[in-house]
Amino acid sequence: MRRILFLLIFGFAGLVILLWLGLWQMQRLAWKQDVLSEIESRISADPVDLPNLASVERDKYLPVTVTGEMVPGEIHVLVSVKQVGAGYRIIQSFNTDERTILVDRGFVPVTAKEVDRQNGVMKITGNLHWPDEVDGYTPGPDIDANIWFARDVPTLAAALGADPVMLIARSGTDPGITPLPVSATGIPNDHLQYAITWFGLALVWAAMTGYFLWRSRAPSESEAQ
């Protein structure tokens, strides 16, 4: 009886923990879906003027429209696009009447890295963004080849003499550049997979607990004789 009682307590405790983890992930899933919905609504809102003092906390994803001059001189950030392959994001400085900001104009294939592009006066609509793409494994830029590996806004701003504010173009700024507008699709949301994993483990745990209880209650061969 002690062995059966131990199995019952141990099995029930493990099942409760696994089910709680699955339910917790479902709660996280609902929370993440609300966050993503809020981000999508913010991204697709009507554009406004560029704030005088844009900040990461308040103005991330804010849609804005700016008019000014695209300044010659590019930074090429290595990126890969699905079903297209490797290429570069074209980052340039953009002079408005009040300030100079960074503009992510979009994607060009590797073969178009050195192609001349349209500059000068233009009107751009997009979203403010401060991408978090740098970690301990991100290599430093190859300055000589003008190949960068992350959009680190302060570093790019220092290199191009602009304020640390980046506008991701939503509309085209050159026929040869494909805009890569801000989207919530790249934000990971794996909570459903995690929940399924925990519920699956709970099912296996319950089955194994039942099996061991059955084995414990089944008569041994010596008892059967």
C-alpha positions as CSV (number, residue, x, y, z in Angstrom):
1,M,0.0,0.0,0.0
2,R,2.8,2.4,0.7
3,R,4.2,1.9,-2.8
4,I,0.8,2.5,-4.3
5,L,0.3,5.6,-2.2
6,F,3.7,7.0,-3.2
7,L,2.9,6.4,-6.9
8,L,-0.4,8.1,-6.6
9,I,1.0,11.2,-4.8
10,F,4.0,11.4,-7.2
11,G,2.0,10.8,-10.3
12,F,-0.7,13.3,-9.3
13,A,1.8,16.0,-8.4
14,G,3.7,15.6,-11.7
15,L,0.4,15.7,-13.6
16,V,-0.8,18.9,-11.9
17,I,2.6,20.6,-12.6
18,L,2.5,19.7,-16.3
19,L,-1.1,20.7,-16.7
20,W,-0.4,24.0,-14.9
21,L,2.6,24.7,-17.3
22,G,0.3,24.0,-20.3
23,L,-2.4,26.3,-19.0
24,W,0.2,29.0,-18.2
25,Q,1.4,28.8,-21.8
26,M,-2.2,29.2,-23.1
27,Q,-2.4,32.3,-20.9
28,R,0.8,33.6,-22.4
29,L,-0.5,32.8,-25.9
30,A,-3.6,35.0,-25.3
31,W,-1.4,37.8,-23.9
32,K,1.0,37.6,-26.9
33,Q,-1.8,37.7,-29.4
34,D,-3.1,40.8,-27.7
35,V,0.4,42.4,-27.9
36,L,0.8,41.4,-31.6
37,S,-2.7,42.8,-32.4
38,E,-1.8,46.1,-30.7
39,I,1.5,46.3,-32.6
40,E,-0.3,45.6,-35.9
41,S,-2.8,48.3,-35.2
42,R,-0.1,50.7,-34.4
43,I,1.9,49.9,-37.5
44,S,-1.0,50.3,-39.8
45,A,-2.4,53.5,-38.2
46,D,-2.5,56.8,-40.2
47,P,0.9,58.4,-40.4
48,V,1.7,61.5,-38.5
49,D,4.5,64.1,-38.6
50,L,7.9,63.1,-37.2
51,P,8.0,63.9,-33.5
52,N,10.6,66.5,-32.4
53,L,12.0,64.2,-29.7
54,A,11.3,60.6,-30.8
55,S,12.0,58.0,-28.2
56,V,12.2,54.2,-28.3
57,E,9.6,53.7,-25.5
58,R,7.0,56.0,-26.8
59,D,7.4,56.0,-30.6
60,K,8.4,52.4,-31.6
61,Y,6.4,51.4,-34.7
62,L,4.9,54.9,-35.0
63,P,3.9,55.6,-38.6
64,V,5.2,58.9,-39.9
65,T,5.5,60.8,-43.2
66,V,8.6,62.9,-43.8
67,T,9.6,65.3,-46.6
68,G,13.2,66.1,-47.2
69,E,16.4,65.2,-49.1
70,M,17.9,61.7,-49.3
71,V,21.6,62.2,-48.8
72,P,24.1,60.2,-51.0
73,G,26.1,57.7,-49.2
74,E,24.8,54.3,-48.2
75,I,25.3,51.6,-45.6
76,H,24.7,48.1,-46.7
77,V,23.3,45.7,-44.0
78,L,23.5,42.0,-45.0
79,V,20.1,40.3,-44.9
80,S,18.3,37.3,-46.4
81,V,14.7,37.5,-47.8
82,K,12.6,34.4,-48.2
83,Q,12.3,33.0,-51.7
84,V,14.8,35.7,-52.9
85,G,18.0,35.0,-51.1
86,A,20.8,37.2,-49.8
87,G,21.0,40.9,-50.3
88,Y,21.4,44.2,-48.5
89,R,19.2,46.7,-46.7
90,I,20.0,50.2,-47.9
91,I,20.4,52.6,-45.1
92,Q,20.9,56.3,-45.7
93,S,20.6,59.6,-43.9
94,F,17.7,61.8,-44.7
95,N,17.6,65.6,-44.1
96,T,14.3,67.1,-43.1
97,D,13.8,70.8,-42.3
98,E,14.4,70.1,-38.6
99,R,16.9,67.2,-38.4
100,T,18.7,64.4,-40.1
101,I,17.4,60.8,-39.5
102,L,18.2,57.4,-40.9
103,V,16.0,55.8,-43.5
104,D,15.9,52.0,-44.2
105,R,14.9,52.2,-47.9
106,G,14.5,48.4,-48.3
107,F,16.2,45.5,-50.0
108,V,18.4,45.1,-53.0
109,P,20.0,41.8,-54.2
110,V,23.7,41.2,-53.9
111,T,24.2,42.0,-57.6
112,A,22.7,45.5,-57.1
113,K,24.9,46.5,-54.2
114,E,26.9,49.1,-56.2
115,V,24.1,50.3,-58.4
116,D,23.4,54.1,-58.5
117,R,20.2,55.0,-56.8
118,Q,17.8,57.9,-56.7
119,N,18.6,60.5,-54.1
120,G,17.5,64.1,-53.6
121,V,14.1,65.5,-52.5
122,M,11.4,63.0,-51.8
123,K,8.5,62.2,-49.5
124,I,8.6,59.0,-47.5
125,T,6.0,57.2,-45.4
126,G,7.1,54.5,-43.0
127,N,7.4,53.4,-39.4
128,L,9.9,54.4,-36.7
129,H,11.9,51.5,-35.4
130,W,14.9,50.7,-33.3
131,P,15.7,47.1,-34.2
132,D,17.3,44.9,-31.6
133,E,19.6,42.8,-33.8
134,V,22.9,42.9,-32.0
135,D,24.1,40.1,-29.6
136,G,27.4,38.6,-28.5
137,Y,27.7,36.7,-31.7
138,T,27.1,39.6,-34.1
139,P,30.4,40.4,-36.0
140,G,31.5,43.9,-36.4
141,P,31.1,45.7,-39.8
142,D,33.5,45.3,-42.7
143,I,34.1,49.0,-43.2
144,D,36.2,48.5,-46.3
145,A,33.6,46.4,-48.1
146,N,30.7,48.4,-46.6
147,I,29.0,45.3,-45.3
148,W,27.2,45.5,-41.9
149,F,25.5,42.7,-40.1
150,A,22.9,44.4,-37.9
151,R,20.9,47.6,-37.8
152,D,22.3,49.0,-34.6
153,V,20.7,52.5,-34.8
154,P,23.2,54.5,-32.6
155,T,26.2,53.0,-34.5
156,L,24.6,53.6,-37.9
157,A,23.6,57.1,-36.9
158,A,27.2,57.9,-35.9
159,A,28.6,56.5,-39.2
160,L,26.2,58.6,-41.3
161,G,26.1,61.8,-39.1
162,A,22.4,61.4,-38.3
163,D,20.2,61.4,-35.2
164,P,19.6,57.9,-33.7
165,V,16.2,57.7,-35.3
166,M,15.4,55.2,-38.0
167,L,12.4,55.3,-40.4
168,I,11.6,52.0,-42.1
169,A,10.2,53.0,-45.5
170,R,6.7,51.6,-46.2
171,S,6.6,53.0,-49.8
172,G,9.1,52.8,-52.6
173,T,12.0,55.3,-52.7
174,D,13.6,53.9,-55.8
175,P,12.5,51.5,-58.5
176,G,15.4,49.1,-57.8
177,I,14.7,49.0,-54.0
178,T,12.1,46.7,-52.6
179,P,10.7,48.1,-49.3
180,L,10.8,45.8,-46.3
181,P,8.2,47.5,-44.1
182,V,7.8,46.9,-40.4
183,S,5.6,43.9,-39.6
184,A,4.6,41.9,-36.5
185,T,5.0,38.6,-38.4
186,G,8.7,38.4,-37.4
187,I,7.9,38.6,-33.7
188,P,8.1,35.0,-32.3
189,N,4.9,33.5,-30.8
190,D,5.6,29.9,-29.9
191,H,3.4,29.6,-26.8
192,L,0.9,27.3,-28.6
193,Q,3.7,24.8,-29.4
194,Y,4.9,25.0,-25.8
195,A,1.4,24.4,-24.5
196,I,0.9,21.4,-26.8
197,T,4.3,20.0,-25.6
198,W,3.3,20.4,-21.9
199,F,-0.1,18.9,-22.4
200,G,1.5,16.0,-24.4
201,L,3.9,15.4,-21.5
202,A,1.0,15.4,-19.1
203,L,-0.8,12.8,-21.1
204,V,2.3,10.6,-21.2
205,W,2.8,11.1,-17.5
206,A,-0.7,10.1,-16.7
207,A,-0.4,7.0,-18.9
208,M,2.9,6.0,-17.3
209,T,1.5,6.6,-13.8
210,G,-1.5,4.4,-14.6
211,Y,0.8,1.7,-16.0
212,F,3.0,1.6,-12.9
213,L,-0.1,1.5,-10.6
214,W,-1.4,-1.4,-12.6
215,R,1.9,-3.2,-12.3
216,S,2.0,-2.5,-8.6
217,R,-1.5,-4.0,-8.1
218,A,-1.0,-6.9,-10.4
219,P,-0.2,-10.2,-8.6
220,S,3.4,-11.5,-9.1
221,E,4.0,-14.9,-10.6
222,S,4.7,-16.4,-7.2
223,E,1.5,-15.0,-5.8
224,A,-0.5,-16.3,-8.7
225,Q,0.8,-19.8,-8.1
